[in-house]
């Protein structure tokens, strides 16, 4: 006869009043009180007065009914004990041992907690991005924008609302970046689903449409005026390392942001006044990116000459002693905008205009590149040379057979642009604006 059958029990409809009134077992012999609501549910009372809920049932693999503890009264309520007992009875009816099921659930919960967004992102960065041209940039964008908000969250608990919140916040100041950010986080979640090892069965981005969240994508057309270029040059000259120097080279070279920000010294040949950006860091579809040679004009060399040299790292622009490239945050861009605004208002005051009416229209870092391209056109630089400066692939058959890199033409174009820039930001005007700004 099973142990349970030997115990004398009484049957009542358990409630908290009855449970609290139960007397400790005499002579140290525990006794049971059966519940009339859930079959098999009992409260077991010990000689110490401790009361624990148990479920008497014939568990899978056992020939006789046995008790198993559900939890101690006080740590678990009567209602929770009844619900747990009913759940166990349902599992037993399906031939599942409740302890085995709880262990599986415990392991699943543990795995879910292990698969945080930060952990999955690290796997994505290490396995997917190293071979990609923009891999470092993508990794940096994901870490910078999502880790602070989601780092400790299990990947399975991130919803479409989490994604929309961050994308809409980015949209307020940088709608183009918001488009890019949504695209790369979609890639991350799709990759995670495909791996079949992170318990994520469906991407929270699956039904998200950029046009609905951000709006119609607008083609860039912003070109900085001469006054804005003057204000920008003044602002970046006053910006701290490495950010001011990055912007100076963006203006002098018309390169893309990460082509400058991720530069390292092995690409620079000072003796031959040459900077070769490898194909792996250049933009290009279907593996057609090519190395890009940048002539180092006197103005570019002057910027490079002022840069620190780190013994620990290779990057020109870094806040980690050269070990990792610098990140141009929204905060840095806002600081530059604020300085530009001061200068533009001083210029308005110089012209006798109302400085309070001055407004700096929104601009992006990529607009610098477009502005330089426009300036090169004003200087009557040939189309081929202009496109070569911007590292644009030549269309059609020319791009296939014409491998002339226009290096001399690029040097001439950048030198002419540097001379034009100096005329825009001439010191006499600079001094006048300083005086007005102080006034």
Secondary structure as the mmCIF struct_conf table of DSSP 4:
data_model
#
loop_
_struct_conf.conf_type_id
_struct_conf.id
_struct_conf.beg_label_comp_id
_struct_conf.beg_label_asym_id
_struct_conf.beg_label_seq_id
_struct_conf.end_label_comp_id
_struct_conf.end_label_asym_id
_struct_conf.end_label_seq_id
HELX_RH_AL_P HELX_RH_AL_P1 UNK A 3 UNK A 6
BEND BEND1 UNK A 7 UNK A 7
STRN STRN1 UNK A 9 UNK A 12
HELX_RH_AL_P HELX_RH_AL_P2 UNK A 16 UNK A 21
HELX_LH_PP_P HELX_LH_PP_P1 UNK A 22 UNK A 25
HELX_RH_3T_P HELX_RH_3T_P1 UNK A 26 UNK A 28
STRN STRN2 UNK A 31 UNK A 35
BEND BEND2 UNK A 36 UNK A 38
TURN_TY1_P TURN_TY1_P1 UNK A 39 UNK A 40
STRN STRN3 UNK A 41 UNK A 45
TURN_TY1_P TURN_TY1_P2 UNK A 47 UNK A 48
STRN STRN4 UNK A 51 UNK A 57
TURN_TY1_P TURN_TY1_P3 UNK A 60 UNK A 61
BEND BEND3 UNK A 63 UNK A 64
STRN STRN5 UNK A 66 UNK A 72
STRN STRN6 UNK A 73 UNK A 73
TURN_TY1_P TURN_TY1_P4 UNK A 74 UNK A 75
STRN STRN7 UNK A 76 UNK A 76
HELX_RH_AL_P HELX_RH_AL_P3 UNK A 78 UNK A 93
TURN_TY1_P TURN_TY1_P5 UNK A 94 UNK A 95
HELX_RH_AL_P HELX_RH_AL_P4 UNK A 98 UNK A 114
BEND BEND4 UNK A 115 UNK A 115
STRN STRN8 UNK A 116 UNK A 116
HELX_RH_AL_P HELX_RH_AL_P5 UNK A 117 UNK A 124
HELX_RH_PI_P HELX_RH_PI_P1 UNK A 125 UNK A 129
TURN_TY1_P TURN_TY1_P6 UNK A 130 UNK A 131
BEND BEND5 UNK A 132 UNK A 132
TURN_TY1_P TURN_TY1_P7 UNK A 133 UNK A 134
HELX_RH_AL_P HELX_RH_AL_P6 UNK A 135 UNK A 142
HELX_RH_PI_P HELX_RH_PI_P2 UNK A 143 UNK A 147
HELX_RH_AL_P HELX_RH_AL_P7 UNK A 148 UNK A 150
TURN_TY1_P TURN_TY1_P8 UNK A 151 UNK A 152
BEND BEND6 UNK A 153 UNK A 153
STRN STRN9 UNK A 154 UNK A 154
HELX_RH_3T_P HELX_RH_3T_P2 UNK A 155 UNK A 157
HELX_RH_AL_P HELX_RH_AL_P8 UNK A 160 UNK A 173
HELX_RH_AL_P HELX_RH_AL_P9 UNK A 175 UNK A 195
BEND BEND7 UNK A 196 UNK A 196
BEND BEND8 UNK A 198 UNK A 199
BEND BEND9 UNK A 202 UNK A 202
TURN_TY1_P TURN_TY1_P9 UNK A 204 UNK A 207
HELX_RH_AL_P HELX_RH_AL_P10 UNK A 210 UNK A 213
TURN_TY1_P TURN_TY1_P10 UNK A 214 UNK A 214
BEND BEND10 UNK A 216 UNK A 216
HELX_LH_PP_P HELX_LH_PP_P2 UNK A 217 UNK A 220
HELX_RH_AL_P HELX_RH_AL_P11 UNK A 226 UNK A 238
BEND BEND11 UNK A 239 UNK A 239
HELX_LH_PP_P HELX_LH_PP_P3 UNK A 240 UNK A 240
TURN_TY1_P TURN_TY1_P11 UNK A 241 UNK A 242
HELX_RH_AL_P HELX_RH_AL_P12 UNK A 243 UNK A 253
HELX_RH_AL_P HELX_RH_AL_P13 UNK A 257 UNK A 261
TURN_TY1_P TURN_TY1_P12 UNK A 262 UNK A 262
STRN STRN10 UNK A 264 UNK A 264
HELX_RH_3T_P HELX_RH_3T_P3 UNK A 265 UNK A 267
STRN STRN11 UNK A 268 UNK A 269
TURN_TY1_P TURN_TY1_P13 UNK A 270 UNK A 273
STRN STRN12 UNK A 274 UNK A 277
HELX_RH_3T_P HELX_RH_3T_P4 UNK A 279 UNK A 281
BEND BEND12 UNK A 282 UNK A 282
BEND BEND13 UNK A 285 UNK A 285
TURN_TY1_P TURN_TY1_P14 UNK A 286 UNK A 287
STRN STRN13 UNK A 292 UNK A 295
HELX_RH_AL_P HELX_RH_AL_P14 UNK A 298 UNK A 305
TURN_TY1_P TURN_TY1_P15 UNK A 306 UNK A 306
BEND BEND14 UNK A 307 UNK A 307
BEND BEND15 UNK A 311 UNK A 312
STRN STRN14 UNK A 315 UNK A 315
BEND BEND16 UNK A 316 UNK A 317
BEND BEND17 UNK A 319 UNK A 320
TURN_TY1_P TURN_TY1_P16 UNK A 321 UNK A 322
BEND BEND18 UNK A 323 UNK A 324
HELX_RH_AL_P HELX_RH_AL_P15 UNK A 330 UNK A 350
TURN_TY1_P TURN_TY1_P17 UNK A 351 UNK A 352
HELX_RH_3T_P HELX_RH_3T_P5 UNK A 355 UNK A 357
HELX_RH_AL_P HELX_RH_AL_P16 UNK A 365 UNK A 378
TURN_TY1_P TURN_TY1_P18 UNK A 379 UNK A 380
HELX_RH_AL_P HELX_RH_AL_P17 UNK A 383 UNK A 389
TURN_TY1_P TURN_TY1_P19 UNK A 390 UNK A 391
HELX_LH_PP_P HELX_LH_PP_P4 UNK A 392 UNK A 395
HELX_RH_AL_P HELX_RH_AL_P18 UNK A 396 UNK A 401
HELX_RH_AL_P HELX_RH_AL_P19 UNK A 407 UNK A 424
TURN_TY1_P TURN_TY1_P20 UNK A 425 UNK A 425
HELX_RH_AL_P HELX_RH_AL_P20 UNK A 427 UNK A 438
#
